[in-house]
Amino acid sequence: MNKVYPDAAAALAGIIEDGQTIAVGGFGLCGIPEALIGALRDTGAKQLTAISNNAGVDGFGLGQLLETRQIRKMVASYVGENKEFARQYLAGELELEFTPQGTLAEKLRAGGAGIPAFFTKTGVGTIVADGKEIREFDGEQYVMERSLVADVSLVKAWKADKAGNLVYRKTARNFNPNVAAAGKITVVEVEQLVEIGEIDPDEVHTPGIFVHRIVVNATPEKRIEQRTVRAN
């Protein structure tokens, strides 16, 4: 089975539809699949639910899809750095499911592992727990969180072999492994593509069983959200 596609548009062809749930790896602008996000925008798909730690920045990353009003709902843990995200949410134009960052990571991990729900203390006694089951264990209260499974997951990795075994680079790993596992269909953007057998099995972060399509973006832009330098 050939998993390698010539470009991001081809990698998304035939699998993107209106109303889908799309999970996207990355943290801020670190480790985002920027070519795949641009290709998703270009499909014109609407009424999407996007699962991501945040929504990039204005005009880049998932911020592009907010500007084109393709996202109906965000499942995220952070609104900062994106004025349009905040504006749409405060104006009631965008549905937002605020999720604590660690809970979001676990919801994706659990979804990828086939675990439908789990209990956590995070959020008990706050609006995060509204409408959710609360159960007591060993004298402490816990809130039940449903896991997350996406119709399509968009992932950024540093290196892949042609079977889809992935290696992430440093902090760009972030949410990507969990997002990769939680997708019914997982599409990965990589900087390097090697032959099967060239990656030491001990170095594999995501096994190829989770990966369905691969596209090479050898020279991603890799923007920096905020650059802070020492004053002269």
Secondary structure, DSSP 8 states (H G I E B T S, - for coil): ---EESSHHHHHTTT--TT-EEEE--BTTBT--HHHHHHHHHHT--SEEEE-SS--BTTBTTHHHHHTT-EEEEEES--TT-HHHHHHHHTT-SEEEE--HHHHHHHHHHHHHT--EEEESTTTTSGGGTTS-EEEETTEEEEEEE---EEEEEEEEEEEETT--EE--GGGGTTHHHHHHHEEEEEEEEEEEE-TT-S-GGG-SB-GGG--EEEE-SS-----S-------
